[in-house]
Structure formats: structure tokens, C-alpha cells
Amino acid sequence: SSESSYSSEADAGAEGTWCFEESPGNWIPFQPALQAKLKTAQSLGEPKFVFTLPGSAAVYEADLEAKTQTNWDSGHQRKLTFRPNEGQGSAGASSPAESSKTSSRVSPPLIK
């Protein structure tokens, strides 16, 4: 994929929010730039997406099918979830219990 193929809006089928589980039941949304790239990968049917975060040399892999995020250096894994916007249906939706625990914190911006 080339950088120019990314747009600020993903397909209608990918409208929602990608989140990672920081601690049990504490879901954190990815920051907007990374969110857009995850949604683009999702809408293109890409099963995996590799990224880095500022201030860190660590490389992460988001597996959009297995719904996991793995740190390539440490092997540490976190769960991912995709929450469709309200009115977008229930595909990939989390349980109401998870939704009620979502934190308002945002992950750091993407370095590319």
C-alpha cells in the first residue's frame, strides 16, 4: 500500500473505532492517524498492519482477524476490538460491559 492510498475516511463498512485493551476491561481507542490507517487496512481486507509509536523503537503488529496487537520485540500481546459507530450494526461489536469501561485516553500518535 502506498501512503497516497490512505484517505481521511474509510469505507462505510469500516466506520467505527479500533481499541486496544490496556488492562482487563479497559479499552483505549487508537489515536486518529493510526485509527485511519487501521480502518483502511480493514476496508481493503488486509489481515495485518505493522506500525510504530513515537518515543519507542518498538514495532507492533495489529492482526485484524485475530484481534490482537503484538510487540515484535517483547512478544507482548494485547487484545483489539473494533466498535462500529452507533447505527452501523453489530458486526464486531463489543459487549455493553466492555463499552461501559472504555477510557477516554488516546494512544500516542503514529511515527512513520
MMTF fields as JSON, N, C-alpha, C and O atoms, coordinates in Angstrom:
{
  "mmtfVersion": "1.0.0",
  "mmtfProducer": "UNKNOWN",
  "numBonds": 447,
  "numAtoms": 448,
  "numGroups": 112,
  "numChains": 1,
  "numModels": 1,
  "chainsPerModel": [1],
  "groupsPerChain": [112],
  "chainIdList": ["A"],
  "bondAtomList": [4, 2, 8, 6, 12, 10, 16, 14, 20, 18, 24, 22, 28, 26, 32, 30, 36, 34, 40, 38, 44, 42, 48, 46, 52, 50, 56, 54, 60, 58, 64, 62, 68, 66, 72, 70, 76, 74, 80, 78, 84, 82, 88, 86, 92, 90, 96, 94, 100, 98, 104, 102, 108, 106, 112, 110, 116, 114, 120, 118, 124, 122, 128, 126, 132, 130, 136, 134, 140, 138, 144, 142, 148, 146, 152, 150, 156, 154, 160, 158, 164, 162, 168, 166, 172, 170, 176, 174, 180, 178, 184, 182, 188, 186, 192, 190, 196, 194, 200, 198, 204, 202, 208, 206, 212, 210, 216, 214, 220, 218, 224, 222, 228, 226, 232, 230, 236, 234, 240, 238, 244, 242, 248, 246, 252, 250, 256, 254, 260, 258, 264, 262, 268, 266, 272, 270, 276, 274, 280, 278, 284, 282, 288, 286, 292, 290, 296, 294, 300, 298, 304, 302, 308, 306, 312, 310, 316, 314, 320, 318, 324, 322, 328, 326, 332, 330, 336, 334, 340, 338, 344, 342, 348, 346, 352, 350, 356, 354, 360, 358, 364, 362, 368, 366, 372, 370, 376, 374, 380, 378, 384, 382, 388, 386, 392, 390, 396, 394, 400, 398, 404, 402, 408, 406, 412, 410, 416, 414, 420, 418, 424, 422, 428, 426, 432, 430, 436, 434, 440, 438, 444, 442],
  "bondOrderList": [1, 1, 1, 1, 1, 1, 1, 1, 1, 1, 1, 1, 1, 1, 1, 1, 1, 1, 1, 1, 1, 1, 1, 1, 1, 1, 1, 1, 1, 1, 1, 1, 1, 1, 1, 1, 1, 1, 1, 1, 1, 1, 1, 1, 1, 1, 1, 1, 1, 1, 1, 1, 1, 1, 1, 1, 1, 1, 1, 1, 1, 1, 1, 1, 1, 1, 1, 1, 1, 1, 1, 1, 1, 1, 1, 1, 1, 1, 1, 1, 1, 1, 1, 1, 1, 1, 1, 1, 1, 1, 1, 1, 1, 1, 1, 1, 1, 1, 1, 1, 1, 1, 1, 1, 1, 1, 1, 1, 1, 1, 1],
  "groupList": [{"groupName": "SER", "atomNameList": ["N", "CA", "C", "O"], "elementList": ["N", "C", "C", "O"], "formalChargeList": [0, 0, 0, 0], "bondAtomList": [1, 0, 2, 1, 3, 2], "bondOrderList": [1, 1, 2], "singleLetterCode": "S", "chemCompType": "L-PEPTIDE LINKING"}, {"groupName": "GLU", "atomNameList": ["N", "CA", "C", "O"], "elementList": ["N", "C", "C", "O"], "formalChargeList": [0, 0, 0, 0], "bondAtomList": [1, 0, 2, 1, 3, 2], "bondOrderList": [1, 1, 2], "singleLetterCode": "E", "chemCompType": "L-PEPTIDE LINKING"}, {"groupName": "TYR", "atomNameList": ["N", "CA", "C", "O"], "elementList": ["N", "C", "C", "O"], "formalChargeList": [0, 0, 0, 0], "bondAtomList": [1, 0, 2, 1, 3, 2], "bondOrderList": [1, 1, 2], "singleLetterCode": "Y", "chemCompType": "L-PEPTIDE LINKING"}, {"groupName": "ALA", "atomNameList": ["N", "CA", "C", "O"], "elementList": ["N", "C", "C", "O"], "formalChargeList": [0, 0, 0, 0], "bondAtomList": [1, 0, 2, 1, 3, 2], "bondOrderList": [1, 1, 2], "singleLetterCode": "A", "chemCompType": "L-PEPTIDE LINKING"}, {"groupName": "ASP", "atomNameList": ["N", "CA", "C", "O"], "elementList": ["N", "C", "C", "O"], "formalChargeList": [0, 0, 0, 0], "bondAtomList": [1, 0, 2, 1, 3, 2], "bondOrderList": [1, 1, 2], "singleLetterCode": "D", "chemCompType": "L-PEPTIDE LINKING"}, {"groupName": "GLY", "atomNameList": ["N", "CA", "C", "O"], "elementList": ["N", "C", "C", "O"], "formalChargeList": [0, 0, 0, 0], "bondAtomList": [1, 0, 2, 1, 3, 2], "bondOrderList": [1, 1, 2], "singleLetterCode": "G", "chemCompType": "PEPTIDE LINKING"}, {"groupName": "THR", "atomNameList": ["N", "CA", "C", "O"], "elementList": ["N", "C", "C", "O"], "formalChargeList": [0, 0, 0, 0], "bondAtomList": [1, 0, 2, 1, 3, 2], "bondOrderList": [1, 1, 2], "singleLetterCode": "T", "chemCompType": "L-PEPTIDE LINKING"}, {"groupName": "TRP", "atomNameList": ["N", "CA", "C", "O"], "elementList": ["N", "C", "C", "O"], "formalChargeList": [0, 0, 0, 0], "bondAtomList": [1, 0, 2, 1, 3, 2], "bondOrderList": [1, 1, 2], "singleLetterCode": "W", "chemCompType": "L-PEPTIDE LINKING"}, {"groupName": "CYS", "atomNameList": ["N", "CA", "C", "O"], "elementList": ["N", "C", "C", "O"], "formalChargeList": [0, 0, 0, 0], "bondAtomList": [1, 0, 2, 1, 3, 2], "bondOrderList": [1, 1, 2], "singleLetterCode": "C", "chemCompType": "L-PEPTIDE LINKING"}, {"groupName": "PHE", "atomNameList": ["N", "CA", "C", "O"], "elementList": ["N", "C", "C", "O"], "formalChargeList": [0, 0, 0, 0], "bondAtomList": [1, 0, 2, 1, 3, 2], "bondOrderList": [1, 1, 2], "singleLetterCode": "F", "chemCompType": "L-PEPTIDE LINKING"}, {"groupName": "PRO", "atomNameList": ["N", "CA", "C", "O"], "elementList": ["N", "C", "C", "O"], "formalChargeList": [0, 0, 0, 0], "bondAtomList": [1, 0, 2, 1, 3, 2], "bondOrderList": [1, 1, 2], "singleLetterCode": "P", "chemCompType": "L-PEPTIDE LINKING"}, {"groupName": "ASN", "atomNameList": ["N", "CA", "C", "O"], "elementList": ["N", "C", "C", "O"], "formalChargeList": [0, 0, 0, 0], "bondAtomList": [1, 0, 2, 1, 3, 2], "bondOrderList": [1, 1, 2], "singleLetterCode": "N", "chemCompType": "L-PEPTIDE LINKING"}, {"groupName": "ILE", "atomNameList": ["N", "CA", "C", "O"], "elementList": ["N", "C", "C", "O"], "formalChargeList": [0, 0, 0, 0], "bondAtomList": [1, 0, 2, 1, 3, 2], "bondOrderList": [1, 1, 2], "singleLetterCode": "I", "chemCompType": "L-PEPTIDE LINKING"}, {"groupName": "GLN", "atomNameList": ["N", "CA", "C", "O"], "elementList": ["N", "C", "C", "O"], "formalChargeList": [0, 0, 0, 0], "bondAtomList": [1, 0, 2, 1, 3, 2], "bondOrderList": [1, 1, 2], "singleLetterCode": "Q", "chemCompType": "L-PEPTIDE LINKING"}, {"groupName": "LEU", "atomNameList": ["N", "CA", "C", "O"], "elementList": ["N", "C", "C", "O"], "formalChargeList": [0, 0, 0, 0], "bondAtomList": [1, 0, 2, 1, 3, 2], "bondOrderList": [1, 1, 2], "singleLetterCode": "L", "chemCompType": "L-PEPTIDE LINKING"}, {"groupName": "LYS", "atomNameList": ["N", "CA", "C", "O"], "elementList": ["N", "C", "C", "O"], "formalChargeList": [0, 0, 0, 0], "bondAtomList": [1, 0, 2, 1, 3, 2], "bondOrderList": [1, 1, 2], "singleLetterCode": "K", "chemCompType": "L-PEPTIDE LINKING"}, {"groupName": "VAL", "atomNameList": ["N", "CA", "C", "O"], "elementList": ["N", "C", "C", "O"], "formalChargeList": [0, 0, 0, 0], "bondAtomList": [1, 0, 2, 1, 3, 2], "bondOrderList": [1, 1, 2], "singleLetterCode": "V", "chemCompType": "L-PEPTIDE LINKING"}, {"groupName": "HIS", "atomNameList": ["N", "CA", "C", "O"], "elementList": ["N", "C", "C", "O"], "formalChargeList": [0, 0, 0, 0], "bondAtomList": [1, 0, 2, 1, 3, 2], "bondOrderList": [1, 1, 2], "singleLetterCode": "H", "chemCompType": "L-PEPTIDE LINKING"}, {"groupName": "ARG", "atomNameList": ["N", "CA", "C", "O"], "elementList": ["N", "C", "C", "O"], "formalChargeList": [0, 0, 0, 0], "bondAtomList": [1, 0, 2, 1, 3, 2], "bondOrderList": [1, 1, 2], "singleLetterCode": "R", "chemCompType": "L-PEPTIDE LINKING"}],
  "groupTypeList": [0, 0, 1, 0, 0, 2, 0, 0, 1, 3, 4, 3, 5, 3, 1, 5, 6, 7, 8, 9, 1, 1, 0, 10, 5, 11, 7, 12, 10, 9, 13, 10, 3, 14, 13, 3, 15, 14, 15, 6, 3, 13, 0, 14, 5, 1, 10, 15, 9, 16, 9, 6, 14, 10, 5, 0, 3, 3, 16, 2, 1, 3, 4, 14, 1, 3, 15, 6, 13, 6, 11, 7, 4, 0, 5, 17, 13, 18, 15, 14, 6, 9, 18, 10, 11, 1, 5, 13, 5, 0, 3, 5, 3, 0, 0, 10, 3, 1, 0, 0, 15, 6, 0, 0, 18, 16, 0, 10, 10, 14, 12, 15],
  "groupIdList": [1, 2, 3, 4, 5, 6, 7, 8, 9, 10, 11, 12, 13, 14, 15, 16, 17, 18, 19, 20, 21, 22, 23, 24, 25, 26, 27, 28, 29, 30, 31, 32, 33, 34, 35, 36, 37, 38, 39, 40, 41, 42, 43, 44, 45, 46, 47, 48, 49, 50, 51, 52, 53, 54, 55, 56, 57, 58, 59, 60, 61, 62, 63, 64, 65, 66, 67, 68, 69, 70, 71, 72, 73, 74, 75, 76, 77, 78, 79, 80, 81, 82, 83, 84, 85, 86, 87, 88, 89, 90, 91, 92, 93, 94, 95, 96, 97, 98, 99, 100, 101, 102, 103, 104, 105, 106, 107, 108, 109, 110, 111, 112],
  "secStructList": [7, 7, 4, 4, 4, 7, 7, 1, 1, 7, 7, 4, 4, 4, 7, 3, 3, 3, 3, 3, 3, 3, 3, 6, 6, 3, 3, 3, 3, 7, 7, 2, 2, 2, 2, 2, 2, 2, 2, 2, 2, 2, 2, 6, 6, 7, 1, 3, 3, 3, 3, 3, 7, 6, 6, 7, 7, 7, 3, 3, 3, 3, 3, 6, 6, 6, 6, 3, 3, 3, 3, 6, 6, 6, 7, 7, 3, 3, 3, 3, 3, 3, 3, 3, 7, 6, 6, 1, 7, 1, 6, 6, 7, 7, 7, 2, 2, 2, 2, 6, 6, 7, 7, 1, 7, 7, 7, 7, 7, 7, 7, 7],
  "xCoordList": [0.839, 0.0, 0.867, 1.871, 0.509, 1.269, 0.588, -0.618, 1.36, 0.801, -0.325, -1.29, -0.218, -1.229, -2.572, -3.585, -2.602, -3.866, -4.706, -5.892, -4.109, -4.859, -5.68, -5.189, -6.94, -7.787, -8.205, -7.981, -8.81, -9.224, -10.489, -10.833, -11.181, -12.386, -12.257, -11.835, -12.62, -12.608, -13.956, -14.899, -14.045, -15.318, -16.388, -16.079, -17.647, -18.768, -18.7, -19.103, -18.191, -18.094, -17.082, -17.07, -16.231, -15.193, -15.399, -14.449, -16.627, -16.866, -17.044, -17.951, -16.175, -16.188, -14.839, -14.097, -14.517, -13.293, -12.531, -13.094, -11.245, -10.365, -9.827, -9.385, -9.861, -9.378, -8.47, -8.593, -7.544, -6.731, -7.036, -7.427, -6.853, -7.136, -5.868, -4.951, -5.819, -4.652, -4.506, -3.401, -5.622, -5.696, -7.076, -7.941, -7.306, -8.579, -9.8, -10.027, -10.573, -11.787, -11.568, -12.539, -10.306, -10.003, -9.585, -8.416, -10.539, -10.311, -9.954, -10.672, -8.847, -8.317, -8.388, -7.865, -9.03, -9.048, -7.675, -6.969, -7.296, -6.072, -6.248, -7.372, -5.151, -5.212, -5.639, -5.493, -6.167, -6.791, -5.965, -6.508, -4.688, -3.904, -3.763, -3.892, -3.5, -3.378, -4.748, -4.865, -5.771, -7.145, -7.499, -8.059, -7.16, -7.463, -6.732, -7.3, -5.483, -4.714, -5.243, -5.286, -5.641, -6.234, -7.541, -7.796, -8.358, -9.63, -9.398, -10.145, -8.363, -8.053, -7.626, -8.085, -6.75, -6.326, -7.544, -7.666, -8.433, -9.645, -10.519, -10.986, -10.736, -11.615, -11.018, -11.748, -9.672, -9.004, -8.882, -8.38, -9.343, -9.271, -7.893, -7.607, -7.025, -5.68, -5.803, -6.35, -5.311, -5.465, -4.527, -4.824, -3.375, -2.399, -1.896, -1.882, -1.477, -0.969, 0.172, 0.013, 1.322, 2.509, 2.704, 2.572, 3.023, 3.182, 4.166, 4.527, 4.597, 5.452, 4.774, 3.86, 5.221, 4.682, 5.815, 6.97, 5.497, 6.544, 7.23, 6.614, 8.513, 9.277, 9.612, 10.118, 9.335, 9.586, 10.175, 9.74, 11.165, 11.731, 10.952, 11.224, 9.98, 9.222, 8.363, 7.83, 8.249, 7.407, 6.237, 6.42, 5.042, 3.827, 3.14, 3.199, 2.485, 1.675, 0.247, -0.003, -0.686, -2.103, -2.637, -2.587, -3.148, -3.775, -5.278, -5.913, -5.839, -7.237, -8.207, -9.375, -7.738, -8.595, -8.589, -9.646, -7.394, -7.279, -7.608, -7.8, -7.673, -7.932, -6.898, -7.23, -5.616, -4.513, -3.508, -3.395, -2.782, -1.67, -0.451, -0.473, 0.617, 1.812, 3.021, 3.263, 3.777, 5.04, 6.075, 6.325, 6.681, 7.612, 8.85, 9.408, 9.292, 10.497, 10.24, 10.985, 9.195, 8.931, 7.998, 7.981, 7.215, 6.23, 4.957, 4.019, 4.912, 3.719, 2.524, 2.626, 1.392, 0.191, -0.932, -1.086, -1.711, -2.912, -4.075, -3.89, -5.26, -6.46, -6.851, -6.628, -7.437, -8.004, -9.497, -9.964, -10.234, -11.644, -11.99, -11.367, -12.983, -13.494, -14.928, -15.755, -15.223, -16.564, -17.214, -16.826, -18.216, -18.905, -19.583, -20.005, -19.679, -20.412, -21.846, -22.342, -22.52, -23.924, -24.719, -24.533, -25.614, -26.435, -25.759, -26.337, -24.528, -23.797, -23.944, -23.285, -24.801, -24.965, -24.107, -23.477, -24.081, -23.397, -22.144, -21.519, -21.749, -20.573, -19.337, -18.945, -18.728, -17.504, -17.723, -16.761, -18.983, -19.273, -18.837, -18.831, -18.478, -18.113, -19.357, -20.401, -19.233, -20.37, -20.597, -19.667, -21.825, -22.095, -21.196, -20.819, -20.847, -19.97, -18.62, -18.074, -18.065, -16.786, -16.95, -16.098, -18.048, -18.271, -18.334, -17.85, -18.931, -19.082, -17.758, -17.663, -16.726, -15.436, -14.414, -13.257, -14.81, -13.863, -13.314, -14.074, -12.032, -11.368, -11.362, -11.456, -11.251, -11.197, -9.745, -9.51, -8.773, -7.373, -7.151, -7.843, -6.185, -5.874, -4.42, -3.56, -4.15, -2.778, -1.936, -2.483, -0.617, 0.262, 0.161, -0.256, 0.532, 0.462, 1.45, 2.444, 1.164, 1.975, 3.202, 3.114, 4.342, 5.555, 5.752, 5.731, 5.935, 6.153, 7.212, 7.57],
  "yCoordList": [-1.2, 0.0, 1.239, 1.288, 2.22, 3.469, 4.454, 4.37, 5.385, 6.389, 7.166, 7.54, 7.415, 8.215, 7.509, 8.151, 6.195, 5.472, 5.665, 5.339, 6.193, 6.419, 7.696, 8.729, 7.604, 8.791, 9.064, 8.237, 10.216, 10.559, 9.819, 9.777, 9.238, 8.477, 7.065, 6.866, 6.101, 4.709, 4.39, 5.174, 3.241, 2.8, 2.746, 2.647, 2.81, 2.756, 1.495, 1.511, 0.4, -0.842, -0.797, -1.694, 0.223, 0.307, 1.515, 1.981, 2.025, 3.18, 2.721, 1.952, 3.2, 2.812, 3.131, 3.959, 2.479, 2.782, 1.516, 0.591, 1.475, 0.393, 0.747, 1.874, -0.21, -0.007, -1.169, -2.274, -0.897, -1.97, -2.069, -1.086, -3.266, -3.493, -3.223, -4.044, -2.066, -1.678, -2.551, -2.951, -2.833, -3.726, -4.385, -3.895, -5.463, -6.175, -5.244, -4.585, -5.219, -4.409, -2.935, -2.182, -2.488, -1.067, -0.881, -1.065, -0.515, -0.393, 1.038, 1.97, 1.217, 2.533, 2.678, 1.826, 3.748, 3.936, 4.354, 5.122, 3.844, 4.293, 5.75, 6.196, 6.499, 7.913, 8.04, 7.084, 9.206, 9.36, 8.95, 8.307, 9.296, 8.953, 7.439, 6.903, 6.753, 5.299, 4.666, 3.656, 5.249, 4.785, 4.736, 3.754, 5.811, 5.904, 4.806, 4.21, 4.542, 3.509, 2.108, 1.255, 1.871, 0.573, 0.349, -0.748, 1.394, 1.295, 1.06, 0.319, 1.692, 1.49, 0.044, -0.597, -0.473, -1.874, -2.794, -3.758, -2.494, -3.291, -3.257, -4.299, -2.072, -1.945, -2.598, -2.996, -2.706, -3.358, -4.87, -5.582, -5.35, -6.775, -7.247, -8.443, -6.305, -6.674, -7.277, -6.629, -8.496, -9.122, -8.561, -8.65, -7.973, -7.479, -6.102, -5.735, -5.335, -3.981, -3.766, -4.032, -3.287, -3.075, -1.573, -0.785, -1.183, 0.239, 0.454, -0.483, 1.715, 2.131, 3.294, 3.912, 3.591, 4.707, 5.671, 5.256, 6.946, 7.932, 7.627, 7.138, 7.928, 7.734, 6.276, 5.94, 5.419, 4.0, 3.413, 3.74, 2.549, 1.859, 0.576, -0.129, 0.277, -0.965, -0.968, 0.059, -2.152, -2.36, -3.232, -4.238, -2.826, -3.542, -4.089, -3.496, -5.235, -5.805, -5.939, -6.582, -5.322, -5.479, -6.566, -6.432, -7.64, -8.709, -8.451, -8.708, -7.938, -7.515, -8.686, -8.522, -9.865, -11.053, -11.703, -12.035, -11.887, -12.496, -11.488, -11.861, -10.193, -9.088, -9.066, -9.074, -9.036, -8.923, -7.893, -7.639, -7.306, -6.398, -7.019, -7.307, -7.231, -7.876, -6.957, -6.396, -6.809, -6.085, -7.065, -8.096, -6.764, -7.685, -7.952, -9.047, -6.966, -7.146, -8.011, -8.955, -7.698, -8.4, -9.593, -10.491, -9.6, -10.66, -10.409, -11.203, -9.3, -8.985, -8.745, -8.047, -9.334, -9.215, -8.549, -8.765, -7.74, -7.127, -7.475, -7.726, -7.487, -7.724, -6.439, -5.339, -6.589, -5.473, -5.716, -6.853, -4.636, -4.743, -3.615, -2.554, -3.85, -2.802, -2.542, -3.454, -1.292, -0.906, -0.065, 1.083, -0.636, 0.144, 1.368, 1.35, 2.434, 3.611, 3.208, 2.26, 3.92, 3.61, 3.664, 4.559, 2.687, 2.625, 1.902, 1.808, 1.376, 0.69, -0.826, -1.541, -1.33, -2.777, -3.334, -2.589, -4.67, -5.284, -6.058, -6.652, -6.08, -6.849, -6.367, -5.206, -7.275, -6.938, -6.094, -5.621, -5.894, -5.055, -5.743, -6.971, -4.957, -5.483, -5.566, -5.001, -6.266, -6.364, -5.024, -4.225, -4.763, -3.499, -3.328, -2.205, -4.429, -4.331, -3.747, -2.92, -4.162, -3.605, -2.144, -1.318, -1.814, -0.444, 0.52, 1.648, 0.08, 0.972, 1.241, 2.166, 0.442, 0.606, 1.312, 1.447, 1.763, 2.395, 3.68, 4.521, 3.818, 5.005, 6.098, 5.813, 7.342, 8.447, 8.761, 9.661, 8.008, 8.238, 7.836, 6.968, 8.472, 8.2, 7.761, 8.29, 6.789, 6.322, 7.404, 8.303, 7.322, 8.326, 8.324, 7.327, 9.415, 9.493, 8.553, 8.13, 8.247, 7.349, 8.073, 9.224, 7.396, 7.916, 7.092, 5.862, 7.726, 6.992, 7.704, 7.271],
  "zCoordList": [0.0, 0.0, 0.0, 0.71, -0.764, -0.752, 0.174, 0.406, 0.699, 1.597, 0.938, 1.606, -0.37, -1.054, -1.136, -1.413, -0.901, -0.963, 0.293, 0.295, 1.364, 2.588, 2.471, 2.017, 2.89, 2.894, 4.329, 5.212, 4.562, 5.912, 6.306, 7.487, 5.35, 5.655, 5.106, 3.966, 5.918, 5.465, 4.841, 4.949, 4.189, 3.625, 4.703, 5.891, 4.286, 5.227, 6.081, 7.244, 5.508, 6.243, 7.372, 8.215, 7.413, 8.439, 9.354, 9.983, 9.433, 10.302, 11.739, 12.057, 12.581, 13.98, 14.578, 14.048, 15.681, 16.405, 16.759, 17.344, 16.403, 16.839, 18.214, 18.438, 19.139, 20.509, 20.898, 20.37, 21.842, 22.409, 23.893, 24.523, 24.45, 25.866, 26.661, 26.675, 27.326, 28.106, 29.355, 29.721, 29.991, 31.142, 31.074, 30.348, 31.796, 31.662, 31.762, 32.777, 30.671, 30.62, 30.346, 30.269, 30.194, 29.968, 28.513, 28.173, 27.649, 26.212, 25.858, 26.22, 25.15, 24.772, 23.247, 22.529, 22.738, 21.28, 20.768, 21.423, 19.59, 18.946, 18.546, 18.319, 18.455, 18.078, 16.612, 15.85, 16.201, 14.879, 13.652, 12.754, 13.584, 12.39, 12.243, 11.143, 13.355, 13.315, 13.101, 12.407, 13.688, 13.509, 12.014, 11.528, 11.303, 9.867, 9.088, 8.173, 9.448, 8.74, 9.047, 8.161, 10.284, 10.639, 9.869, 9.372, 9.776, 9.054, 7.559, 6.92, 7.007, 5.588, 5.361, 4.416, 6.222, 6.103, 6.205, 5.449, 7.134, 7.32, 6.062, 5.602, 5.514, 4.347, 3.1, 2.192, 3.061, 1.933, 2.137, 1.267, 3.289, 3.573, 3.997, 3.957, 4.408, 4.862, 6.266, 7.158, 6.48, 7.793, 8.861, 10.052, 8.437, 9.411, 9.024, 7.849, 10.047, 9.84, 10.825, 12.016, 10.349, 11.185, 11.393, 10.456, 12.646, 12.96, 14.104, 14.816, 14.269, 15.386, 16.092, 15.546, 17.306, 18.084, 18.437, 18.532, 18.63, 18.945, 20.269, 21.217, 20.304, 21.526, 21.797, 22.868, 20.839, 21.031, 19.754, 18.649, 19.917, 18.758, 18.484, 17.512, 19.35, 19.217, 17.954, 17.532, 17.372, 16.199, 16.652, 17.337, 16.257, 16.634, 15.398, 14.321, 15.572, 14.505, 15.018, 16.038, 14.298, 14.596, 13.682, 12.46, 14.266, 13.499, 13.572, 14.595, 12.474, 12.463, 12.46, 12.813, 12.065, 12.09, 13.471, 14.008, 14.048, 15.377, 16.476, 17.634, 16.101, 17.031, 18.163, 19.349, 17.734, 18.685, 18.191, 16.992, 19.136, 18.842, 19.501, 20.698, 18.733, 19.264, 19.121, 18.053, 20.206, 20.191, 19.651, 20.274, 18.503, 17.861, 18.708, 18.65, 19.5, 20.308, 21.535, 21.795, 22.285, 23.541, 23.384, 24.226, 22.293, 22.114, 22.906, 22.836, 23.671, 24.477, 23.566, 22.558, 23.936, 23.121, 23.9, 25.102, 23.201, 23.765, 22.853, 21.663, 23.412, 22.614, 21.897, 22.404, 20.711, 19.954, 19.795, 19.851, 19.596, 19.25, 18.3, 18.327, 17.462, 16.578, 16.982, 16.993, 17.315, 17.739, 16.655, 16.442, 15.957, 14.921, 15.534, 16.69, 14.729, 15.185, 15.434, 14.825, 16.326, 16.598, 15.313, 14.488, 15.148, 13.943, 12.797, 11.715, 13.0, 11.938, 12.007, 11.252, 12.904, 13.005, 14.108, 14.858, 14.209, 15.341, 14.961, 15.84, 13.703, 13.292, 14.035, 13.924, 14.794, 15.513, 16.747, 17.353, 17.133, 18.295, 19.578, 19.663, 20.558, 21.857, 22.724, 22.396, 23.812, 24.721, 25.399, 25.51, 25.858, 26.563, 27.78, 28.115, 28.447, 29.618, 29.224, 29.955, 28.076, 27.625, 27.248, 27.576, 26.555, 26.11, 27.282, 27.187, 28.397, 29.534, 30.229, 31.035, 29.929, 30.589, 29.71, 30.107, 28.532, 27.617, 28.234, 28.715, 28.217, 28.736, 27.674, 26.48, 28.111, 27.15, 26.733, 25.927, 27.292, 26.906, 25.467, 24.934, 24.846, 23.452, 23.364, 24.069, 22.494, 22.331, 21.65, 21.011, 21.783, 21.165, 19.635, 19.044, 19.003, 17.54, 16.853, 17.444, 15.634, 14.815, 14.275, 13.847, 14.297, 13.641, 12.377, 12.433, 11.281, 10.03, 9.252, 8.157]
}
